[in-house]
Amino acid sequence: VGRVGAPGRREIGHGKLAERALAPVMPPREDFPYVVRVESNILESNGSSSMASVCGASLALMDAGVPIKGPVAGIAMGLILGDSDAETSTGGIGGDENESLEAVVLSDILGLEDALGDMDFKVAGTASGVTSLQMDIKVEGITLNTMRRALDQARSGRLHILDQMARAVPAPRTELPHAVPKIRTMVIPVEKIGEVIGPGGKKIRAIVDKCGGEG
């Protein structure tokens, strides 16, 4: 258990990964002119805390009424190689013809599998595609067939997680919580702007003084 303090390199990196996974589905500022802050507090973990943060943040955004384009889920994939180390000796990234049958791709790896395994491959995205990737490997190379298997398994796992998430929050709420300040935007015709400002800015200053806004 580490000392609780300012975010460290690991926390910042995981936060960046989760942010990149969610950024493509965030609404444009023109449609949702709010500043959004999501904080993920991981109290205990025997798996991927960053991918848990992606799933939790997606659910939190929808529950808060943020009109995201679609829910995002993430899963951490692992790899266990055999003693023959055939994966490395068959050509690295480019060699896929003599794929090692001893290579086992793991889905949703635990902490021990992450520590003792040969790969930590995090994949996050929507039902339509991938929005964020991160991979750490402890071997000299990964074959194309292994990458295909890992991505295929990650897609199946991601779709399963998205299905479970949809049971809890199927879509973003249509209304914002009561505690959120409401923003209303109106367009004043150009010929009426002078009437709103008033002579010497008298009217606009009165509106600011009465409503507490900013001119």
Backbone as a ProteinNet text record, in pm:
[ID]
protein_1_A
[PRIMARY]
VGRVGAPGRREIGHGKLAERALAPVMPPREDFPYVVRVESNILESNGSSSMASVCGASLALMDAGVPIKGPVAGIAMGLILGDSDAETSTGGIGGDENESLEAVVLSDILGLEDALGDMDFKVAGTASGVTSLQMDIKVEGITLNTMRRALDQARSGRLHILDQMARAVPAPRTELPHAVPKIRTMVIPVEKIGEVIGPGGKKIRAIVDKCGGEG
[TERTIARY]
86	0	89.1	74.3	155.8	98.6	180.9	137.3	42.1	-65	-163.3	-110.9	-102.9	-53.4	-88	-0.3	-22.9	-15.3	-85.7	-80.3	62.3	99.5	232.3	232.3	345.7	359.1	256.6	234.4	139.9	-2.6	-43	-178.9	-201.3	-100.7	-114.1	-122.5	-38.4	-41.9	-172.9	-225.8	-354.2	-466.8	-458.5	-560.1	-557.8	-437.2	-425	-483.4	-456.9	-509.3	-661.9	-720.1	-866.2	-923.7	-854.2	-901.5	-903.1	-797.2	-791.9	-900.6	-935.4	-1040.6	-1177.1	-1199.1	-1330.6	-1342.7	-1229.6	-1232.7	-1310.4	-1296.7	-1368.2	-1520.7	-1575.4	-1721.7	-1780.1	-1695.9	-1746.3	-1818.1	-1926.2	-2001.3	-1921.3	-1941.3	-1871.4	-1917.9	-1831.7	-1860.5	-1987.3	-2012.9	-2131.5	-2260.2	-2258	-2377.6	-2383.5	-2267.6	-2262.6	-2155.1	-2188.4	-2088	-2052.8	-2024.7	-1989.3	-1846.1	-1781.2	-1652.4	-1681.2	-1622.8	-1649.4	-1523.5	-1539.1	-1429.1	-1474	-1396.5	-1424.2	-1308.4	-1338.3	-1235.3	-1261	-1159.9	-1172.1	-1080.5	-1138.7	-1062.9	-1060.6	-943.3	-927.4	-882	-969.6	-938.8	-871.1	-895	-833.6	-839.8	-736.9	-735.6	-657.6	-716.7	-645.1	-663.2	-664.9	-684.1	-642.6	-700.4	-664.5	-746.8	-683	-753.7	-784.1	-698.8	-724.3	-846.6	-860.8	-977.1	-1104.4	-1089.9	-1204.1	-1244.8	-1145.1	-1173.9	-1247.4	-1210.9	-1280.3	-1427.1	-1453.1	-1591.4	-1669.7	-1608.9	-1677.2	-1703.3	-1605.4	-1622.7	-1732.8	-1739.6	-1844.7	-1982.9	-1996.9	-2124.6	-2157.3	-2057	-2079	-2121.4	-2057.9	-2094.6	-2239.6	-2279.6	-2418.1	-2516.3	-2480.4	-2568.7	-2582.1	-2479	-2482.8	-2552	-2590.5	-2661.2	-2572	-2444.8	-2355.6	-2388.5	-2425.4	-2469.1	-2351.9	-2284.4	-2173.1	-2228	-2143.1	-2187.5	-2214	-2153.5	-2174.9	-2093	-2133.3	-2057.5	-1923.1	-1825.7	-1690	-1653.3	-1594.4	-1547.2	-1403.9	-1333.5	-1195.1	-1165.4	-1065.4	-1025.2	-874.4	-811.6	-667.1	-640.6	-559.5	-525.4	-382.9	-357.9	-225.6	-177	-53.7	6.4	101.3	90.4	180.9	246.1	378.2	451.8	505.8	530	586.2	736.2	795.6	938.9	1022.7	963.8	1040.5	1068.3	994.5	1012.1	995.5	904	885.1	832.9	765.7	708.8	816.7	926.4	1034	1113.5	1130.8	1218.4	1152.8	1023	956.2	937.3	1018.5	1017.5	965.8	936.8	894.7	762.4	752	626.1	583.9	679.5	641.8	617.9	676.4	665	540.8	452.2	329	296.9	389	359.7	378.5	473.5	499	452.2	328.3	271.7	285.5	333.3	353.1	219.5	200.2	77.8	79.9	195.5	206.8	173.4	156.4	121.6	-25.8	-52.1	-188.8	-224.5	-329.7	-377.4	-482.6	-462.3	-551	-639.5	-762.5	-855.5	-878.3	-883	-909.7	-810.1	-682.5	-577.3	-581.7	-541	-528.8	-389.6	-369.5	-241.2	-123.9	-140.9	-33	-2.4	-107.5	-87.3	-17.6	-44.1	23.9	171.5	199.6	337.4	422.6	366	443	424.9	328.5	302.3	398.9	381.4	472.3	414.8	289.7	228.6	118.4	107.5	-4.5	-59.1	-173	-228.6	-367.3	-379.3	-506.3	-577	-704.3	-784.1	-914.9	-944	-1069.1	-1139.2	-1272.1	-1346.2	-1496.2	-1566.6	-1711.3	-1744.8	-1873.9	-1914.6	-1872.1	-1842.6	-1807.2	-1658.2	-1574.9	-1431.3	-1349.1	-1218.2	-1122	-1093.7	-1088.9	-1057.1	-922.6	-868.8	-742.3	-673.4	-540.5	-460.1	-334.7	-289.2	-158.8	-105.8	21.5	78.3	218.2	243.4	375.9	409.8	528.7	569.3	706	727.5	853.6	934.6	890.2	961	1009.5	1087.6	1147.2	1045.8	938.1	840.5	714.9	609.2	480.4	442.3	400.6	364.6	230.5	206.9	81.9	-38.3	-22.6	-133.9	-170.4	-68.8	-95.6	-167.2	-127	-193.9	-339.4	-361.7	-499.8	-583.9	-526.3	-598.5	-628.4	-531.1	-549.4	-657.9	-656	-756.8	-895.5	-902.5	-1031.5	-1088.8	-1003.8	-1050.5	-1088.1	-1011.6	-1042.2	-1176.3	-1205.3	-1333.8	-1449.2	-1433.7	-1539.3	-1559.3	-1448	-1458.8	-1519.8	-1480.6	-1534.1	-1684.6	-1728.7	-1872.6	-1950.6	-1891.3	-1958.1	-1970.5	-1863.4	-1866.9	-1968.4	-1970.9	-2066.9	-2210.4	-2234.6	-2368.1	-2406.6	-2310.5	-2338.4	-2359.5	-2281.9	-2297.8	-2433.9	-2480.2	-2608.9	-2724.7	-2706.5	-2812.4	-2826.2	-2716.2	-2719.6	-2760.9	-2696.2	-2727.3	-2734.4	-2852.2	-2862.9	-2831.1	-2850.8	-2828.5	-2808	-2749.8	-2734.7	-2870.1	-2874.5	-2998.2	-3033.2	-3160.8	-3204.9	-3198.4	-3187.8	-3181.4	-3060.2	-3003	-2890.4	-2938.7	-2853.8	-2892.6	-2931.8	-3012	-3060.9	-2947.6	-2838.9	-2729.6	-2644.5	-2661.8	-2580.4	-2641.9	-2564.9	-2617.8	-2662.4	-2778.6	-2832.9	-2785.3	-2750.1	-2703.6	-2807.4	-2850.3	-2942.3	-2876.9	-2879.9	-2816.9	-2922.1	-2914.3	-3005.7	-2924.8	-2978.4	-2914.1	-2997.1	-2933.6	-3001.2	-2980.6	-3086.6	-3071.1	-2977.2	-2900.9	-2801.9	-2866.7	-2983.2	-3047.5	-3100.9	-3105.8	-3158.1	-3047.1	-2922.1	-2812.8	-2802.1	-2818.5	-2810.6	-2914.5	-3035.3	-3139.9	-3105.3	-3038.5	-2999.6	-2889.3	-2793.2	-2682.8	-2731	-2814.4	-2865.2	-2764.7	-2809.5	-2718.9	-2606.4	-2482.9	-2368.5	-2357.3	-2425.7	-2420.7	-2507.6	-2604.1	-2686.7	-2768.8	-2832.3	-2919	-2839.7	-2728.9	-2652.1	-2593.1	-2553.7	-2502.2	-2612.1	-2733	-2845.9	-2876.4	-2867.5	-2891.9	-2786.4	-2659.9	-2552.1	-2571.3	-2606.6	-2626	-2743.5	-2848.4	-2966.9	-2949.9	-2883.1	-2873.9	-2743.4	-2642.1	-2514.6	-2429.3	-2458	-2378.3	-2260.7	-2202.1	-2089	-2123.8	-2096.2	-2126.9	-2016.1
-118.5	0	122.7	206.9	327.1	442.4	542.4	661.6	741.9	789.9	869.3	1011.7	1060.5	1196.3	1242.7	1322.5	1372.2	1256.9	1266.5	1160.2	1137.1	1010.2	974.6	945.9	899	870.3	766.5	663.9	557.6	611.4	689.2	743.7	838.5	921.8	1016.2	941.8	839	761	688.8	628.2	559.2	657.4	775.1	877.2	923.4	939.2	978.9	873.3	746.2	637.9	638	654.5	657.9	780.9	894	1017.1	1002.4	941.7	921.6	825.4	729.8	634.8	702	801.9	866.9	990.7	1052.4	1179.1	1169.6	1061.7	1058.7	1057.8	1020.3	1013	1134	1226.7	1343.9	1437.2	1502.3	1591.8	1718.1	1780.1	1905.6	2017.9	2116	2226.2	2302.6	2307.5	2379.3	2313.6	2181.4	2110.2	2093.6	2097.2	2074.5	2165.2	2292.2	2391.3	2383.6	2264.1	2245.3	2192.7	2227.3	2166.2	2035	1925.9	1793.5	1743.2	1704.2	1645.6	1509	1408.6	1274	1230.3	1188.4	1142.4	996.6	913.5	770.4	734.5	692.7	653.7	501.1	443	298.2	261.9	197.6	163.3	26.8	-60.7	-194.2	-249.9	-321.5	-370.7	-500.7	-597.5	-718.4	-738.7	-628.7	-630.6	-495.6	-455.7	-330.1	-215.3	-131	-16.1	88	98.4	196.3	157.3	28.7	-14.6	-7.8	-30.3	-10.9	135.2	224.7	368.6	407.9	346.3	374.3	335.7	214.4	167.1	251.5	277.7	356.2	498.4	559.6	696	704.1	605.2	603.2	595.7	509.9	499.8	628.3	689.6	812.6	927.4	936.7	1042.8	1028.2	906.1	884.4	909.8	867.9	889.2	1036.7	1115.2	1259.5	1337.5	1269.4	1337.7	1395.3	1357.5	1403.7	1324.1	1390.7	1318.9	1263.3	1163.7	1103.4	1024.9	1005	940.6	792	733.4	592.1	548.4	444	396.1	337.7	349.2	299.9	199.8	89.2	-11.6	-48.4	-103.2	-143.3	-276.6	-345.1	-474.3	-489.5	-555.6	-579.3	-723.2	-737.7	-869.2	-906.4	-1036.4	-1084.6	-1193.1	-1235.5	-1338.1	-1422.8	-1553.9	-1647.6	-1732	-1729.2	-1807.9	-1935.4	-2037.7	-2162.3	-2152.3	-2258.1	-2258.7	-2254.5	-2296.5	-2300.6	-2163.2	-2062.6	-1925	-1916.4	-1998.9	-2004.2	-1873.6	-1797.6	-1670.6	-1575.6	-1570.3	-1480.3	-1533.3	-1664.5	-1721.6	-1736.9	-1704.3	-1720.8	-1589.1	-1492	-1374.1	-1248.5	-1251.2	-1128	-1077.9	-946.5	-885.2	-930.7	-947.2	-981.5	-1129.3	-1215.7	-1359.7	-1418.3	-1473.7	-1530.7	-1666.6	-1723.3	-1848.9	-1967	-1959.2	-2068.7	-2029	-1989.2	-1939.4	-2043.3	-1996.6	-2087	-2132	-2262.7	-2314.6	-2301.9	-2271.2	-2261.4	-2121.9	-2026.4	-1891.5	-1887.1	-1844.6	-1837.7	-1692	-1644.4	-1508	-1507.5	-1422	-1414.7	-1291.1	-1304.5	-1192.1	-1148.8	-1016.7	-959.1	-1012.4	-983.4	-1041.9	-989.3	-1074.9	-1040.1	-984.6	-938.7	-878.6	-973.8	-1100.4	-1198.5	-1229.8	-1239.4	-1266.1	-1149.4	-1029.5	-911.3	-913.7	-947.9	-945.3	-1056	-1174.5	-1289.5	-1316.6	-1251.5	-1275	-1200.2	-1219.2	-1162.1	-1041.6	-1005.8	-893.1	-832.4	-700.7	-627.6	-538.7	-577	-512.8	-460.1	-329.5	-268.5	-214.7	-251.3	-210.3	-151.1	-28.9	36.5	88.1	90.9	140.4	120.1	155.5	140.2	10.9	-9.1	-127	-115	7	28.8	16.4	42.4	37.1	74.1	74	99.4	248.9	301.1	442.5	463.4	358.7	375	239.8	240.8	119.3	148.1	48.1	55.5	-86.1	-106.8	-241.2	-235.2	-320.5	-343.6	-490.3	-518.4	-657.1	-680.5	-804.4	-842	-936.9	-954.6	-1040.9	-955.7	-1016.9	-941.4	-902.3	-973.8	-941.8	-1024.9	-978.5	-1047.6	-1069.5	-1189.9	-1218.8	-1156.4	-1142	-1082.6	-1168.2	-1300.2	-1386.6	-1368.7	-1353.7	-1331	-1198.2	-1094.8	-965.7	-976.6	-1051.2	-1070.6	-1141.6	-1245.8	-1318.6	-1228.5	-1148.4	-1058.5	-954.9	-898.5	-798.3	-861.3	-983	-1051.3	-1082.4	-1132.9	-1162.2	-1034	-928.5	-801.3	-747.5	-763.8	-717.8	-795.6	-928	-1009.2	-968.6	-949.1	-907.4	-770.2	-677.9	-541.3	-539.9	-616.5	-622.6	-683.5	-783.2	-842.6	-740.6	-665.7	-564.4	-455	-412.3	-309.7	-358.2	-486.4	-541.6	-536.3	-567	-559.7	-415.2	-323.3	-181.4	-129.2	-175.1	-129.2	-170.8	-278.1	-320.4	-223	-157.6	-62.2	77.3	125.1	257.8	242.7	222.9	196.3	314.9	437.5	557.2	677	785.4	905.9	959.5	1009.7	1071.1	1191.5	1214.2	1324	1458.9	1460	1584.7	1584.3	1701.1	1715.1	1713.3	1674.8	1676.8	1818	1824.5	1954	2043.6	1984.6	2064.8	2131	2089.4	2144.3	2275.2	2384.6	2511.7	2493.3	2546.1	2530.5	2644.9	2609.8	2707	2717.6	2840.2	2866.1	2967.4	2938.9	3025	3084	3215	3282	3370	3387.4	3470.5	3597	3711.6	3840.1	3893.3	3928.6	3986.1	4107.1	4120.3	4228.3	4364.5	4383.7	4515.5	4545.1	4442.2	4461.5	4471	4449.9	4450.2	4585	4691.8	4825.2	4845.9	4789.6	4803.9	4727.3	4614.8	4536.5	4608.3	4665.2	4734.6	4864	4938	5063.8	5176.5	5297.8	5413.5	5409.1	5406.2	5401.1	5269.9	5168.3	5038.5	5031.5	5122.8	5129.9	5002.9	4952.9	4835.6	4709.6	4691.2	4569.3	4567.3	4684.1	4691	4661.4	4707.5	4679.4	4529.6	4463.9	4319.2	4246.3	4287.6	4223.8	4243.7	4365.1	4392.6	4313	4295.7	4226.3	4075.2	4021.3	3875.4	3818.1	3903.8	3855	3790.3	3817.2	3758.6	3845.6	3814	3891	3947	4075.4	4139.6	4119.3
0	0	0	-98.9	-109.5	-30.1	-11.9	60.3	-27.3	32	-40.8	-53.8	-174.5	-196.3	-335.9	-392.5	-528.2	-628.4	-740.2	-840.9	-889.9	-902.2	-949.5	-1098.7	-1147.9	-1290.6	-1336.9	-1255.4	-1292.3	-1300.4	-1200.9	-1199.6	-1317.2	-1345.3	-1456.5	-1589.3	-1606.2	-1729.5	-1749.9	-1644.1	-1654.5	-1683.5	-1621.8	-1648.3	-1792.7	-1848.4	-1988.5	-2082	-2049.1	-2131.9	-2129.5	-2012.6	-2001.2	-2071.4	-2058.4	-2123.5	-2275.7	-2329.3	-2474.8	-2521.1	-2437.4	-2474.2	-2481.5	-2397.5	-2389.1	-2476.9	-2510.6	-2585.1	-2717.2	-2796.7	-2924.6	-2914.1	-2798.8	-2787.4	-2715.5	-2671.2	-2601	-2698.4	-2652.9	-2742.7	-2771.7	-2887.5	-2918.1	-2825.5	-2808.8	-2717.2	-2758.2	-2888.6	-2934.8	-2884.7	-2869.6	-2824.7	-2672.8	-2607.6	-2462.3	-2403	-2375.7	-2332.8	-2184.7	-2136.1	-1996.2	-1985.1	-1875.8	-1841.6	-1769.1	-1815.1	-1757.9	-1687.6	-1563.7	-1487.1	-1434.9	-1463.4	-1413.9	-1326.4	-1206.6	-1112.8	-1078.6	-1098.2	-1070.2	-953.6	-843.8	-725.5	-716	-735.3	-728.3	-587.3	-513.3	-374.3	-362.1	-458.9	-456.2	-597.5	-636.7	-774.3	-784.3	-852.9	-891.4	-1041	-1111.5	-1255.8	-1311.5	-1421.8	-1486.8	-1429.8	-1349.5	-1293	-1400.4	-1502.5	-1608.6	-1690.7	-1721.1	-1797.5	-1711.7	-1581.7	-1491.4	-1489.4	-1496	-1497.5	-1625.3	-1737.7	-1863	-1853.1	-1804.6	-1792.9	-1693.3	-1577	-1474.9	-1519.6	-1588.4	-1636.3	-1740.4	-1828.4	-1930	-1865.8	-1766.7	-1696.3	-1622	-1559.1	-1483.8	-1575.1	-1692.1	-1786.3	-1832.3	-1864.7	-1909.3	-1796.3	-1674.9	-1560.7	-1527	-1558.4	-1531.2	-1642	-1749.2	-1856.6	-1963.9	-1965.4	-2071.9	-2199.1	-2307.2	-2428.6	-2510.2	-2455.4	-2528.7	-2648	-2749.9	-2873.4	-2854.1	-2752.3	-2726.7	-2607.2	-2536.1	-2420.8	-2462.9	-2373.9	-2398.5	-2290	-2329.5	-2234.6	-2269.5	-2172.4	-2195.1	-2130	-2182.9	-2128.4	-2145.2	-2049.4	-2053	-2096.4	-2197.5	-2250.7	-2208.2	-2193.6	-2155	-2248.4	-2227.7	-2312.1	-2228.5	-2243.9	-2179	-2288.2	-2293.3	-2391.6	-2327.9	-2411.8	-2363.6	-2343.4	-2289.3	-2262.1	-2389.1	-2502.5	-2626.4	-2682.7	-2634.3	-2680.6	-2832.1	-2886.6	-3031.7	-3086.5	-3002.8	-3049.4	-3098.1	-3024.9	-3062	-3180.4	-3187.9	-3289.7	-3425.9	-3438	-3566.9	-3638.8	-3612	-3696.6	-3631.9	-3501.8	-3434.7	-3489.3	-3509.2	-3548.8	-3687.4	-3778.8	-3915.2	-3937.9	-3857.3	-3883.6	-3824.6	-3907.8	-3856	-3917.7	-3994.9	-4060.1	-3967.4	-3874.6	-3781.9	-3642	-3636.9	-3511.2	-3400.7	-3287.2	-3175.4	-3118.1	-3110.4	-3051.4	-2900.7	-2843.4	-2698.9	-2648.2	-2738	-2695.8	-2656	-2534.2	-2482.9	-2458.1	-2523.9	-2505.9	-2394.9	-2297	-2180.5	-2189.2	-2144.9	-2140.3	-1996.1	-1975	-1843	-1740.3	-1761.3	-1678.9	-1536	-1443.1	-1303.3	-1276.5	-1153.9	-1119.5	-1135.5	-1093.1	-1103.8	-1250.3	-1332.6	-1475.5	-1544.4	-1495.9	-1549.1	-1510.5	-1385.6	-1336.6	-1398.4	-1413.7	-1461.9	-1610.6	-1674.1	-1815.6	-1905.8	-2036.3	-2135.3	-2208.2	-2178.8	-2248.1	-2163.1	-2168.5	-2109.2	-2220.5	-2274.8	-2393.5	-2358.4	-2344.6	-2306.3	-2430.1	-2444.2	-2559.4	-2508.7	-2549.5	-2510.7	-2635.5	-2630.4	-2745.1	-2730.5	-2834.9	-2840.2	-2912.7	-2936.5	-3013.2	-3158.9	-3202.7	-3343.3	-3370.6	-3270.4	-3295.6	-3174.2	-3194	-3086.8	-3077.6	-2956.6	-2935.2	-2865.8	-2801.9	-2730.2	-2715.4	-2731	-2719.2	-2636.9	-2564.6	-2497.8	-2481.9	-2514.2	-2502.5	-2443.7	-2346	-2290.3	-2312.6	-2365.9	-2386.9	-2322.8	-2280.6	-2216.5	-2304.8	-2428.4	-2523.1	-2639.6	-2728.6	-2838.4	-2945.4	-2958.2	-3061.1	-3047.6	-3110.7	-3112.6	-3257.9	-3293.1	-3432.4	-3468	-3597.6	-3645.1	-3605.5	-3610.7	-3572.4	-3425.3	-3340.9	-3199.1	-3178.3	-3252.5	-3242	-3287.1	-3394.3	-3441.3	-3335.5	-3276.5	-3172.1	-3054	-3014.8	-2900.5	-2930.1	-3050.5	-3086.6	-3099.5	-3153.7	-3165.2	-3026.8	-2937.9	-2802.4	-2729.5	-2752.1	-2687.3	-2735.4	-2863.5	-2916.5	-2853.5	-2844.8	-2782.5	-2636.8	-2565	-2426	-2411.8	-2500.3	-2494.3	-2518.9	-2616.9	-2646	-2530.1	-2464.2	-2347.6	-2235	-2210.8	-2105.1	-2138.5	-2265.1	-2305.9	-2285.8	-2309.3	-2288.4	-2140.9	-2053.2	-1909.9	-1865.2	-1920.7	-1887.2	-1931.7	-2048.2	-2100.8	-2011.2	-1936.2	-1844.1	-1727.2	-1692	-1580.9	-1628.3	-1735.5	-1791	-1942.4	-1998.2	-2141.7	-2231.4	-2179.1	-2261.1	-2168.9	-2219.7	-2135.5	-2091.1	-1970.8	-1922.4	-2009.3	-2026.7	-2112.6	-2042.7	-1908.6	-1834.3	-1742.9	-1721.2	-1630.2	-1486.5	-1391.3	-1250.2	-1205.4	-1099.7	-1051.8	-1004.3	-955.3	-901.3	-1009.7	-1134.7	-1243.7	-1292.3	-1296.9	-1350.4	-1495.5	-1525.8	-1660.8	-1750.5	-1872.2	-1970.9	-2081.3	-2108.2	-2218.2	-2311.4	-2438.4	-2537.3	-2629.8	-2649.9	-2742.9	-2837.9	-2955.7	-3057.2	-3075.7	-3051.1	-3064.3	-3205.5	-3273.2	-3408.3	-3405.6	-3510.9	-3515.8	-3496.6	-3554.5	-3544.1	-3404.6	-3316.4	-3180.6	-3075.6	-3115.8	-3018.4	-2948.3	-3022.9	-2962.7	-2854.1	-2872.8	-2772.3	-2644.7	-2660.8	-2542.6	-2465.2	-2536.8	-2469.5	-2406.4	-2478.9	-2427.3	-2444	-2421.6	-2435.7	-2332.4	-2382.9	-2291.4	-2215.1	-2262	-2193.8	-2070.1	-2060.4	-1939.2	-1918.2	-2024.7	-2009.4	-1978.1	-2048.4	-2025.1	-1885.2	-1833.5	-1695.4	-1595.8	-1624.7	-1535.2	-1533	-1648.8	-1655.3	-1573.2	-1586.9	-1511.8	-1361.6	-1321.4	-1177.7	-1121	-1199.1	-1150.8	-1148.5	-1250.5	-1265.2	-1214.4	-1192.1	-1141.5	-1246.9	-1372.5	-1480.3	-1515.9	-1630.2	-1680	-1816.9	-1836.7	-1963.5	-2064.8
[MASK]
+++++++++++++++++++++++++++++++++++++++++++++++++++++++++++++++++++++++++++++++++++++++++++++++++++++++++++++++++++++++++++++++++++++++++++++++++++++++++++++++++++++++++++++++++++++++++++++++++++++++++++++++++++++++

